[in-house]
Every structure is written in C-alpha cells, then in structure tokens.
C-alpha cells in the first residue's frame, strides 16, 4: 500500500482492501459481494483473482437484480409512459400517453449538485419549470 498499488494487484498480495467496501459509493453498500484475496502476489494469483471477481460480479448483478425486482418499476409521477397493453384498455392511460408525448413533462425548479464517486468530475444541474429541459448544466473537471 505504501507504493500506491491498488486493485487486484494489491489483493493478490493478501491485503483485503477494496474501495467499494472501504468507502462505498453508489449502491455498493447494499450489494452482496466478497473481496477476493490472494496469497503469493504472483501472476497466477492476479489471474485467479480476476476470474473470481468475474464470478463475484455475476453474484452482485444477481443481488442488484433481486433488489430491482422488489422495487416498483413504474414511478408514481407522470414521467414514464404507461405500459403499451394498458393504452388500449384504459382511457386514462391513453390520455396520459398522449399528453406525455405532445407536451412533455414539467420539471420543478431545483438545483442539484452531484460529485462523482471518486471526486473526479462534479455535475451541477439547474432546471426551470417553464422549460422541458435543464436550464443550465455545469461540469467541473478535476484540477490537474
């Protein structure tokens, strides 16, 4: 770690340090995965770690998929169109579909700032209720 080695190269030497566990960002604190650790630090250990991390990626994708299935897929607001099968069955769905694609949706006036997960690029979005798009988008690049 004193040499600045990270990732599979560091884990192949027996150090169980993973950025997703140490400083979780996005939804990594809610996803199931194990930190794969080697013992010798040679080429075969790095190769084996990468293969086992592919298996762990599949496992974490399955975990995230289970969490998505448990959540609702249709938002409560009028931002997503109704399912195609409901358009022929329900007059409300047909009206909602028509209004969404002809008028668009109105974004409430707000300002949102989101730093990136590794503090490399930050985003600032300002919306205006009279427009159907962002009023201002500002991207701040990292200082080098």
Chimera marker file (.cmm) of the C-alpha trace (Angstrom):
<marker_set name="trace">
<marker id="1" x="0.000" y="0.000" z="0.000" r="1" g="1" b="0" radius="0.5"/>
<marker id="2" x="2.949" y="2.318" z="0.608" r="1" g="1" b="0" radius="0.5"/>
<marker id="3" x="3.858" y="2.007" z="-3.080" r="1" g="1" b="0" radius="0.5"/>
<marker id="4" x="0.371" y="3.054" z="-4.200" r="1" g="1" b="0" radius="0.5"/>
<marker id="5" x="-0.647" y="-0.368" z="-5.510" r="1" g="1" b="0" radius="0.5"/>
<marker id="6" x="-4.421" y="-0.896" z="-5.635" r="1" g="1" b="0" radius="0.5"/>
<marker id="7" x="-6.976" y="-3.263" z="-7.094" r="1" g="1" b="0" radius="0.5"/>
<marker id="8" x="-6.277" y="-6.902" z="-7.959" r="1" g="1" b="0" radius="0.5"/>
<marker id="9" x="-2.528" y="-6.374" z="-7.721" r="1" g="1" b="0" radius="0.5"/>
<marker id="10" x="-2.835" y="-5.330" z="-4.064" r="1" g="1" b="0" radius="0.5"/>
<marker id="11" x="-5.384" y="-8.025" z="-3.248" r="1" g="1" b="0" radius="0.5"/>
<marker id="12" x="-3.137" y="-10.690" z="-4.759" r="1" g="1" b="0" radius="0.5"/>
<marker id="13" x="-0.574" y="-9.983" z="-2.021" r="1" g="1" b="0" radius="0.5"/>
<marker id="14" x="-3.053" y="-10.822" z="0.734" r="1" g="1" b="0" radius="0.5"/>
<marker id="15" x="-4.338" y="-7.334" z="1.624" r="1" g="1" b="0" radius="0.5"/>
<marker id="16" x="-8.147" y="-7.399" z="1.760" r="1" g="1" b="0" radius="0.5"/>
<marker id="17" x="-8.713" y="-3.762" z="0.783" r="1" g="1" b="0" radius="0.5"/>
<marker id="18" x="-11.415" y="-2.857" z="-1.721" r="1" g="1" b="0" radius="0.5"/>
<marker id="19" x="-12.608" y="0.700" z="-2.382" r="1" g="1" b="0" radius="0.5"/>
<marker id="20" x="-16.206" y="-0.491" z="-2.712" r="1" g="1" b="0" radius="0.5"/>
<marker id="21" x="-16.066" y="-1.829" z="0.869" r="1" g="1" b="0" radius="0.5"/>
<marker id="22" x="-13.793" y="0.794" z="2.468" r="1" g="1" b="0" radius="0.5"/>
<marker id="23" x="-15.590" y="3.870" z="1.031" r="1" g="1" b="0" radius="0.5"/>
<marker id="24" x="-18.836" y="2.647" z="-0.546" r="1" g="1" b="0" radius="0.5"/>
<marker id="25" x="-20.252" y="4.789" z="-3.324" r="1" g="1" b="0" radius="0.5"/>
<marker id="26" x="-23.428" y="4.492" z="-5.400" r="1" g="1" b="0" radius="0.5"/>
<marker id="27" x="-25.181" y="1.341" z="-4.071" r="1" g="1" b="0" radius="0.5"/>
<marker id="28" x="-22.197" y="-0.859" z="-3.239" r="1" g="1" b="0" radius="0.5"/>
<marker id="29" x="-23.101" y="-0.874" z="0.454" r="1" g="1" b="0" radius="0.5"/>
<marker id="30" x="-26.411" y="-2.576" z="-0.464" r="1" g="1" b="0" radius="0.5"/>
<marker id="31" x="-24.988" y="-5.201" z="-2.862" r="1" g="1" b="0" radius="0.5"/>
<marker id="32" x="-23.659" y="-8.594" z="-1.804" r="1" g="1" b="0" radius="0.5"/>
<marker id="33" x="-20.086" y="-9.369" z="-2.849" r="1" g="1" b="0" radius="0.5"/>
<marker id="34" x="-16.909" y="-10.771" z="-1.304" r="1" g="1" b="0" radius="0.5"/>
<marker id="35" x="-13.436" y="-9.298" z="-1.563" r="1" g="1" b="0" radius="0.5"/>
<marker id="36" x="-11.242" y="-11.886" z="-3.315" r="1" g="1" b="0" radius="0.5"/>
<marker id="37" x="-7.761" y="-12.101" z="-1.774" r="1" g="1" b="0" radius="0.5"/>
<marker id="38" x="-4.693" y="-13.993" z="-2.963" r="1" g="1" b="0" radius="0.5"/>
<marker id="39" x="-1.684" y="-15.234" z="-1.024" r="1" g="1" b="0" radius="0.5"/>
<marker id="40" x="1.503" y="-15.092" z="-3.106" r="1" g="1" b="0" radius="0.5"/>
<marker id="41" x="1.174" y="-11.964" z="-5.265" r="1" g="1" b="0" radius="0.5"/>
<marker id="42" x="2.415" y="-13.680" z="-8.421" r="1" g="1" b="0" radius="0.5"/>
<marker id="43" x="0.908" y="-13.654" z="-11.917" r="1" g="1" b="0" radius="0.5"/>
<marker id="44" x="-1.232" y="-16.715" z="-11.278" r="1" g="1" b="0" radius="0.5"/>
<marker id="45" x="-2.738" y="-15.118" z="-8.163" r="1" g="1" b="0" radius="0.5"/>
<marker id="46" x="-3.649" y="-11.980" z="-10.120" r="1" g="1" b="0" radius="0.5"/>
<marker id="47" x="-5.168" y="-14.134" z="-12.867" r="1" g="1" b="0" radius="0.5"/>
<marker id="48" x="-7.166" y="-16.189" z="-10.358" r="1" g="1" b="0" radius="0.5"/>
<marker id="49" x="-8.378" y="-13.038" z="-8.597" r="1" g="1" b="0" radius="0.5"/>
<marker id="50" x="-9.636" y="-11.550" z="-11.856" r="1" g="1" b="0" radius="0.5"/>
<marker id="51" x="-11.507" y="-14.753" z="-12.728" r="1" g="1" b="0" radius="0.5"/>
<marker id="52" x="-13.067" y="-14.948" z="-9.270" r="1" g="1" b="0" radius="0.5"/>
<marker id="53" x="-14.007" y="-11.264" z="-9.470" r="1" g="1" b="0" radius="0.5"/>
<marker id="54" x="-15.946" y="-12.037" z="-12.652" r="1" g="1" b="0" radius="0.5"/>
<marker id="55" x="-17.891" y="-14.628" z="-10.637" r="1" g="1" b="0" radius="0.5"/>
<marker id="56" x="-18.437" y="-12.070" z="-7.872" r="1" g="1" b="0" radius="0.5"/>
<marker id="57" x="-19.643" y="-9.542" z="-10.463" r="1" g="1" b="0" radius="0.5"/>
<marker id="58" x="-22.261" y="-12.029" z="-11.623" r="1" g="1" b="0" radius="0.5"/>
<marker id="59" x="-23.280" y="-12.556" z="-7.999" r="1" g="1" b="0" radius="0.5"/>
<marker id="60" x="-23.530" y="-8.808" z="-7.329" r="1" g="1" b="0" radius="0.5"/>
<marker id="61" x="-25.561" y="-8.309" z="-10.541" r="1" g="1" b="0" radius="0.5"/>
<marker id="62" x="-27.965" y="-11.001" z="-9.369" r="1" g="1" b="0" radius="0.5"/>
<marker id="63" x="-28.204" y="-9.296" z="-5.970" r="1" g="1" b="0" radius="0.5"/>
<marker id="64" x="-28.927" y="-5.931" z="-7.585" r="1" g="1" b="0" radius="0.5"/>
<marker id="65" x="-31.470" y="-7.562" z="-9.885" r="1" g="1" b="0" radius="0.5"/>
<marker id="66" x="-33.301" y="-9.037" z="-6.893" r="1" g="1" b="0" radius="0.5"/>
<marker id="67" x="-33.408" y="-5.593" z="-5.282" r="1" g="1" b="0" radius="0.5"/>
<marker id="68" x="-34.761" y="-4.047" z="-8.504" r="1" g="1" b="0" radius="0.5"/>
<marker id="69" x="-37.490" y="-6.658" z="-8.810" r="1" g="1" b="0" radius="0.5"/>
<marker id="70" x="-38.598" y="-5.903" z="-5.269" r="1" g="1" b="0" radius="0.5"/>
<marker id="71" x="-38.901" y="-2.187" z="-6.075" r="1" g="1" b="0" radius="0.5"/>
<marker id="72" x="-41.626" y="-0.773" z="-8.264" r="1" g="1" b="0" radius="0.5"/>
<marker id="73" x="-40.698" y="-0.174" z="-11.876" r="1" g="1" b="0" radius="0.5"/>
<marker id="74" x="-43.393" y="2.402" z="-12.606" r="1" g="1" b="0" radius="0.5"/>
<marker id="75" x="-42.845" y="5.772" z="-10.995" r="1" g="1" b="0" radius="0.5"/>
<marker id="76" x="-45.715" y="7.476" z="-9.246" r="1" g="1" b="0" radius="0.5"/>
<marker id="77" x="-45.221" y="10.686" z="-11.212" r="1" g="1" b="0" radius="0.5"/>
<marker id="78" x="-46.244" y="11.395" z="-14.768" r="1" g="1" b="0" radius="0.5"/>
<marker id="79" x="-42.749" y="10.947" z="-16.196" r="1" g="1" b="0" radius="0.5"/>
<marker id="80" x="-42.869" y="7.410" z="-17.558" r="1" g="1" b="0" radius="0.5"/>
<marker id="81" x="-45.349" y="6.363" z="-20.222" r="1" g="1" b="0" radius="0.5"/>
<marker id="82" x="-47.982" y="3.777" z="-19.304" r="1" g="1" b="0" radius="0.5"/>
<marker id="83" x="-47.431" y="0.161" z="-20.390" r="1" g="1" b="0" radius="0.5"/>
<marker id="84" x="-48.364" y="-0.422" z="-24.018" r="1" g="1" b="0" radius="0.5"/>
<marker id="85" x="-51.006" y="-3.015" z="-23.172" r="1" g="1" b="0" radius="0.5"/>
<marker id="86" x="-52.892" y="-0.539" z="-20.945" r="1" g="1" b="0" radius="0.5"/>
<marker id="87" x="-53.217" y="2.089" z="-23.704" r="1" g="1" b="0" radius="0.5"/>
<marker id="88" x="-55.895" y="0.072" z="-25.487" r="1" g="1" b="0" radius="0.5"/>
<marker id="89" x="-57.708" y="-0.802" z="-22.255" r="1" g="1" b="0" radius="0.5"/>
<marker id="90" x="-57.803" y="2.437" z="-20.274" r="1" g="1" b="0" radius="0.5"/>
<marker id="91" x="-58.824" y="5.921" z="-21.368" r="1" g="1" b="0" radius="0.5"/>
<marker id="92" x="-56.682" y="7.459" z="-18.592" r="1" g="1" b="0" radius="0.5"/>
<marker id="93" x="-53.622" y="5.615" z="-19.909" r="1" g="1" b="0" radius="0.5"/>
<marker id="94" x="-54.332" y="6.835" z="-23.443" r="1" g="1" b="0" radius="0.5"/>
<marker id="95" x="-54.695" y="10.451" z="-22.269" r="1" g="1" b="0" radius="0.5"/>
<marker id="96" x="-51.551" y="10.191" z="-20.161" r="1" g="1" b="0" radius="0.5"/>
<marker id="97" x="-49.614" y="8.761" z="-23.143" r="1" g="1" b="0" radius="0.5"/>
<marker id="98" x="-50.875" y="11.492" z="-25.465" r="1" g="1" b="0" radius="0.5"/>
<marker id="99" x="-50.117" y="14.361" z="-23.057" r="1" g="1" b="0" radius="0.5"/>
<marker id="100" x="-46.675" y="12.993" z="-22.196" r="1" g="1" b="0" radius="0.5"/>
<marker id="101" x="-45.543" y="12.776" z="-25.812" r="1" g="1" b="0" radius="0.5"/>
<marker id="102" x="-47.140" y="16.012" z="-27.022" r="1" g="1" b="0" radius="0.5"/>
<marker id="103" x="-46.485" y="18.337" z="-24.059" r="1" g="1" b="0" radius="0.5"/>
<marker id="104" x="-43.634" y="16.582" z="-22.307" r="1" g="1" b="0" radius="0.5"/>
<marker id="105" x="-43.253" y="16.743" z="-18.553" r="1" g="1" b="0" radius="0.5"/>
<marker id="106" x="-42.590" y="19.760" z="-16.415" r="1" g="1" b="0" radius="0.5"/>
<marker id="107" x="-39.505" y="19.753" z="-14.237" r="1" g="1" b="0" radius="0.5"/>
<marker id="108" x="-39.839" y="21.614" z="-10.933" r="1" g="1" b="0" radius="0.5"/>
<marker id="109" x="-37.419" y="24.471" z="-10.364" r="1" g="1" b="0" radius="0.5"/>
<marker id="110" x="-34.473" y="22.993" z="-8.496" r="1" g="1" b="0" radius="0.5"/>
<marker id="111" x="-30.703" y="22.881" z="-8.307" r="1" g="1" b="0" radius="0.5"/>
<marker id="112" x="-28.892" y="19.597" z="-7.900" r="1" g="1" b="0" radius="0.5"/>
<marker id="113" x="-25.185" y="19.105" z="-7.395" r="1" g="1" b="0" radius="0.5"/>
<marker id="114" x="-23.641" y="15.663" z="-7.622" r="1" g="1" b="0" radius="0.5"/>
<marker id="115" x="-19.946" y="14.990" z="-7.092" r="1" g="1" b="0" radius="0.5"/>
<marker id="116" x="-18.662" y="11.891" z="-8.828" r="1" g="1" b="0" radius="0.5"/>
<marker id="117" x="-17.898" y="8.722" z="-6.922" r="1" g="1" b="0" radius="0.5"/>
<marker id="118" x="-14.134" y="9.355" z="-6.923" r="1" g="1" b="0" radius="0.5"/>
<marker id="119" x="-14.253" y="13.150" z="-6.857" r="1" g="1" b="0" radius="0.5"/>
<marker id="120" x="-13.022" y="13.352" z="-10.438" r="1" g="1" b="0" radius="0.5"/>
<marker id="121" x="-15.867" y="15.292" z="-12.081" r="1" g="1" b="0" radius="0.5"/>
<marker id="122" x="-18.772" y="17.102" z="-10.421" r="1" g="1" b="0" radius="0.5"/>
<marker id="123" x="-22.098" y="17.966" z="-12.036" r="1" g="1" b="0" radius="0.5"/>
<marker id="124" x="-24.470" y="20.847" z="-11.287" r="1" g="1" b="0" radius="0.5"/>
<marker id="125" x="-27.893" y="20.908" z="-12.979" r="1" g="1" b="0" radius="0.5"/>
<marker id="126" x="-30.376" y="23.770" z="-12.687" r="1" g="1" b="0" radius="0.5"/>
<marker id="127" x="-33.887" y="23.297" z="-14.012" r="1" g="1" b="0" radius="0.5"/>
<marker id="128" x="-36.616" y="25.798" z="-14.765" r="1" g="1" b="0" radius="0.5"/>
<marker id="129" x="-40.362" y="24.952" z="-14.631" r="1" g="1" b="0" radius="0.5"/>
<marker id="130" x="-41.155" y="26.801" z="-17.855" r="1" g="1" b="0" radius="0.5"/>
<marker id="131" x="-38.745" y="24.700" z="-19.920" r="1" g="1" b="0" radius="0.5"/>
<marker id="132" x="-38.830" y="20.983" z="-20.535" r="1" g="1" b="0" radius="0.5"/>
<marker id="133" x="-35.105" y="20.554" z="-20.204" r="1" g="1" b="0" radius="0.5"/>
<marker id="134" x="-32.269" y="21.617" z="-17.971" r="1" g="1" b="0" radius="0.5"/>
<marker id="135" x="-31.793" y="25.369" z="-17.776" r="1" g="1" b="0" radius="0.5"/>
<marker id="136" x="-28.091" y="25.115" z="-17.007" r="1" g="1" b="0" radius="0.5"/>
<marker id="137" x="-25.640" y="22.242" z="-16.848" r="1" g="1" b="0" radius="0.5"/>
<marker id="138" x="-22.202" y="22.833" z="-15.382" r="1" g="1" b="0" radius="0.5"/>
<marker id="139" x="-19.478" y="20.183" z="-15.355" r="1" g="1" b="0" radius="0.5"/>
<marker id="140" x="-16.410" y="20.802" z="-13.233" r="1" g="1" b="0" radius="0.5"/>
<marker id="141" x="-13.375" y="18.842" z="-14.357" r="1" g="1" b="0" radius="0.5"/>
<marker id="142" x="-10.678" y="17.734" z="-11.900" r="1" g="1" b="0" radius="0.5"/>
<marker id="143" x="-7.871" y="20.124" z="-11.142" r="1" g="1" b="0" radius="0.5"/>
<marker id="144" x="-4.603" y="18.822" z="-12.531" r="1" g="1" b="0" radius="0.5"/>
<link id1="1" id2="2" r="1" g="1" b="0" radius="0.2"/>
<link id1="2" id2="3" r="1" g="1" b="0" radius="0.2"/>
<link id1="3" id2="4" r="1" g="1" b="0" radius="0.2"/>
<link id1="4" id2="5" r="1" g="1" b="0" radius="0.2"/>
<link id1="5" id2="6" r="1" g="1" b="0" radius="0.2"/>
<link id1="6" id2="7" r="1" g="1" b="0" radius="0.2"/>
<link id1="7" id2="8" r="1" g="1" b="0" radius="0.2"/>
<link id1="8" id2="9" r="1" g="1" b="0" radius="0.2"/>
<link id1="9" id2="10" r="1" g="1" b="0" radius="0.2"/>
<link id1="10" id2="11" r="1" g="1" b="0" radius="0.2"/>
<link id1="11" id2="12" r="1" g="1" b="0" radius="0.2"/>
<link id1="12" id2="13" r="1" g="1" b="0" radius="0.2"/>
<link id1="13" id2="14" r="1" g="1" b="0" radius="0.2"/>
<link id1="14" id2="15" r="1" g="1" b="0" radius="0.2"/>
<link id1="15" id2="16" r="1" g="1" b="0" radius="0.2"/>
<link id1="16" id2="17" r="1" g="1" b="0" radius="0.2"/>
<link id1="17" id2="18" r="1" g="1" b="0" radius="0.2"/>
<link id1="18" id2="19" r="1" g="1" b="0" radius="0.2"/>
<link id1="19" id2="20" r="1" g="1" b="0" radius="0.2"/>
<link id1="20" id2="21" r="1" g="1" b="0" radius="0.2"/>
<link id1="21" id2="22" r="1" g="1" b="0" radius="0.2"/>
<link id1="22" id2="23" r="1" g="1" b="0" radius="0.2"/>
<link id1="23" id2="24" r="1" g="1" b="0" radius="0.2"/>
<link id1="24" id2="25" r="1" g="1" b="0" radius="0.2"/>
<link id1="25" id2="26" r="1" g="1" b="0" radius="0.2"/>
<link id1="26" id2="27" r="1" g="1" b="0" radius="0.2"/>
<link id1="27" id2="28" r="1" g="1" b="0" radius="0.2"/>
<link id1="28" id2="29" r="1" g="1" b="0" radius="0.2"/>
<link id1="29" id2="30" r="1" g="1" b="0" radius="0.2"/>
<link id1="30" id2="31" r="1" g="1" b="0" radius="0.2"/>
<link id1="31" id2="32" r="1" g="1" b="0" radius="0.2"/>
<link id1="32" id2="33" r="1" g="1" b="0" radius="0.2"/>
<link id1="33" id2="34" r="1" g="1" b="0" radius="0.2"/>
<link id1="34" id2="35" r="1" g="1" b="0" radius="0.2"/>
<link id1="35" id2="36" r="1" g="1" b="0" radius="0.2"/>
<link id1="36" id2="37" r="1" g="1" b="0" radius="0.2"/>
<link id1="37" id2="38" r="1" g="1" b="0" radius="0.2"/>
<link id1="38" id2="39" r="1" g="1" b="0" radius="0.2"/>
<link id1="39" id2="40" r="1" g="1" b="0" radius="0.2"/>
<link id1="40" id2="41" r="1" g="1" b="0" radius="0.2"/>
<link id1="41" id2="42" r="1" g="1" b="0" radius="0.2"/>
<link id1="42" id2="43" r="1" g="1" b="0" radius="0.2"/>
<link id1="43" id2="44" r="1" g="1" b="0" radius="0.2"/>
<link id1="44" id2="45" r="1" g="1" b="0" radius="0.2"/>
<link id1="45" id2="46" r="1" g="1" b="0" radius="0.2"/>
<link id1="46" id2="47" r="1" g="1" b="0" radius="0.2"/>
<link id1="47" id2="48" r="1" g="1" b="0" radius="0.2"/>
<link id1="48" id2="49" r="1" g="1" b="0" radius="0.2"/>
<link id1="49" id2="50" r="1" g="1" b="0" radius="0.2"/>
<link id1="50" id2="51" r="1" g="1" b="0" radius="0.2"/>
<link id1="51" id2="52" r="1" g="1" b="0" radius="0.2"/>
<link id1="52" id2="53" r="1" g="1" b="0" radius="0.2"/>
<link id1="53" id2="54" r="1" g="1" b="0" radius="0.2"/>
<link id1="54" id2="55" r="1" g="1" b="0" radius="0.2"/>
<link id1="55" id2="56" r="1" g="1" b="0" radius="0.2"/>
<link id1="56" id2="57" r="1" g="1" b="0" radius="0.2"/>
<link id1="57" id2="58" r="1" g="1" b="0" radius="0.2"/>
<link id1="58" id2="59" r="1" g="1" b="0" radius="0.2"/>
<link id1="59" id2="60" r="1" g="1" b="0" radius="0.2"/>
<link id1="60" id2="61" r="1" g="1" b="0" radius="0.2"/>
<link id1="61" id2="62" r="1" g="1" b="0" radius="0.2"/>
<link id1="62" id2="63" r="1" g="1" b="0" radius="0.2"/>
<link id1="63" id2="64" r="1" g="1" b="0" radius="0.2"/>
<link id1="64" id2="65" r="1" g="1" b="0" radius="0.2"/>
<link id1="65" id2="66" r="1" g="1" b="0" radius="0.2"/>
<link id1="66" id2="67" r="1" g="1" b="0" radius="0.2"/>
<link id1="67" id2="68" r="1" g="1" b="0" radius="0.2"/>
<link id1="68" id2="69" r="1" g="1" b="0" radius="0.2"/>
<link id1="69" id2="70" r="1" g="1" b="0" radius="0.2"/>
<link id1="70" id2="71" r="1" g="1" b="0" radius="0.2"/>
<link id1="71" id2="72" r="1" g="1" b="0" radius="0.2"/>
<link id1="72" id2="73" r="1" g="1" b="0" radius="0.2"/>
<link id1="73" id2="74" r="1" g="1" b="0" radius="0.2"/>
<link id1="74" id2="75" r="1" g="1" b="0" radius="0.2"/>
<link id1="75" id2="76" r="1" g="1" b="0" radius="0.2"/>
<link id1="76" id2="77" r="1" g="1" b="0" radius="0.2"/>
<link id1="77" id2="78" r="1" g="1" b="0" radius="0.2"/>
<link id1="78" id2="79" r="1" g="1" b="0" radius="0.2"/>
<link id1="79" id2="80" r="1" g="1" b="0" radius="0.2"/>
<link id1="80" id2="81" r="1" g="1" b="0" radius="0.2"/>
<link id1="81" id2="82" r="1" g="1" b="0" radius="0.2"/>
<link id1="82" id2="83" r="1" g="1" b="0" radius="0.2"/>
<link id1="83" id2="84" r="1" g="1" b="0" radius="0.2"/>
<link id1="84" id2="85" r="1" g="1" b="0" radius="0.2"/>
<link id1="85" id2="86" r="1" g="1" b="0" radius="0.2"/>
<link id1="86" id2="87" r="1" g="1" b="0" radius="0.2"/>
<link id1="87" id2="88" r="1" g="1" b="0" radius="0.2"/>
<link id1="88" id2="89" r="1" g="1" b="0" radius="0.2"/>
<link id1="89" id2="90" r="1" g="1" b="0" radius="0.2"/>
<link id1="90" id2="91" r="1" g="1" b="0" radius="0.2"/>
<link id1="91" id2="92" r="1" g="1" b="0" radius="0.2"/>
<link id1="92" id2="93" r="1" g="1" b="0" radius="0.2"/>
<link id1="93" id2="94" r="1" g="1" b="0" radius="0.2"/>
<link id1="94" id2="95" r="1" g="1" b="0" radius="0.2"/>
<link id1="95" id2="96" r="1" g="1" b="0" radius="0.2"/>
<link id1="96" id2="97" r="1" g="1" b="0" radius="0.2"/>
<link id1="97" id2="98" r="1" g="1" b="0" radius="0.2"/>
<link id1="98" id2="99" r="1" g="1" b="0" radius="0.2"/>
<link id1="99" id2="100" r="1" g="1" b="0" radius="0.2"/>
<link id1="100" id2="101" r="1" g="1" b="0" radius="0.2"/>
<link id1="101" id2="102" r="1" g="1" b="0" radius="0.2"/>
<link id1="102" id2="103" r="1" g="1" b="0" radius="0.2"/>
<link id1="103" id2="104" r="1" g="1" b="0" radius="0.2"/>
<link id1="104" id2="105" r="1" g="1" b="0" radius="0.2"/>
<link id1="105" id2="106" r="1" g="1" b="0" radius="0.2"/>
<link id1="106" id2="107" r="1" g="1" b="0" radius="0.2"/>
<link id1="107" id2="108" r="1" g="1" b="0" radius="0.2"/>
<link id1="108" id2="109" r="1" g="1" b="0" radius="0.2"/>
<link id1="109" id2="110" r="1" g="1" b="0" radius="0.2"/>
<link id1="110" id2="111" r="1" g="1" b="0" radius="0.2"/>
<link id1="111" id2="112" r="1" g="1" b="0" radius="0.2"/>
<link id1="112" id2="113" r="1" g="1" b="0" radius="0.2"/>
<link id1="113" id2="114" r="1" g="1" b="0" radius="0.2"/>
<link id1="114" id2="115" r="1" g="1" b="0" radius="0.2"/>
<link id1="115" id2="116" r="1" g="1" b="0" radius="0.2"/>
<link id1="116" id2="117" r="1" g="1" b="0" radius="0.2"/>
<link id1="117" id2="118" r="1" g="1" b="0" radius="0.2"/>
<link id1="118" id2="119" r="1" g="1" b="0" radius="0.2"/>
<link id1="119" id2="120" r="1" g="1" b="0" radius="0.2"/>
<link id1="120" id2="121" r="1" g="1" b="0" radius="0.2"/>
<link id1="121" id2="122" r="1" g="1" b="0" radius="0.2"/>
<link id1="122" id2="123" r="1" g="1" b="0" radius="0.2"/>
<link id1="123" id2="124" r="1" g="1" b="0" radius="0.2"/>
<link id1="124" id2="125" r="1" g="1" b="0" radius="0.2"/>
<link id1="125" id2="126" r="1" g="1" b="0" radius="0.2"/>
<link id1="126" id2="127" r="1" g="1" b="0" radius="0.2"/>
<link id1="127" id2="128" r="1" g="1" b="0" radius="0.2"/>
<link id1="128" id2="129" r="1" g="1" b="0" radius="0.2"/>
<link id1="129" id2="130" r="1" g="1" b="0" radius="0.2"/>
<link id1="130" id2="131" r="1" g="1" b="0" radius="0.2"/>
<link id1="131" id2="132" r="1" g="1" b="0" radius="0.2"/>
<link id1="132" id2="133" r="1" g="1" b="0" radius="0.2"/>
<link id1="133" id2="134" r="1" g="1" b="0" radius="0.2"/>
<link id1="134" id2="135" r="1" g="1" b="0" radius="0.2"/>
<link id1="135" id2="136" r="1" g="1" b="0" radius="0.2"/>
<link id1="136" id2="137" r="1" g="1" b="0" radius="0.2"/>
<link id1="137" id2="138" r="1" g="1" b="0" radius="0.2"/>
<link id1="138" id2="139" r="1" g="1" b="0" radius="0.2"/>
<link id1="139" id2="140" r="1" g="1" b="0" radius="0.2"/>
<link id1="140" id2="141" r="1" g="1" b="0" radius="0.2"/>
<link id1="141" id2="142" r="1" g="1" b="0" radius="0.2"/>
<link id1="142" id2="143" r="1" g="1" b="0" radius="0.2"/>
<link id1="143" id2="144" r="1" g="1" b="0" radius="0.2"/>
</marker_set>
